[in-house]
Amino acid sequence: MATSSPASPLSQSNVLTPIRHWIDRIEIRSAWFAHLVCKLIPCTCPFEHKFTLFGYSFHTPPLCELNPFYNEFVFLRFRALSYLSDVCGEDVTKYIC
């Protein structure tokens, strides 16, 4: 008699996959939207800091990589920069760190 394996709980990647695909399918079709994306998504992770408190140095790691959609947002920003540069012919150096 064969026993069936217990139902495995949904993993985080399985639950988030539809949202990742949705972000990947966002198309940049206007300069206004491309500028908005470039302004909202920073070019570097803003959470990494080095600070000194009472003579001790502390370092907080970049927490952006804990965001499950980090790579998708970075690629969306890249697509927006490419749209502004290639399609609109704009100078995008103000958005590059």
Secondary structure, DSSP 8 states (H G I E B T S, - for coil): -----------HHHHHHHHHHHHHT-----HHHHHHHHHHS-SS-TT-EEEEETTEEEEE--GGGGSTTHHHHHHHHHHHHHIIIIIS----GGG--
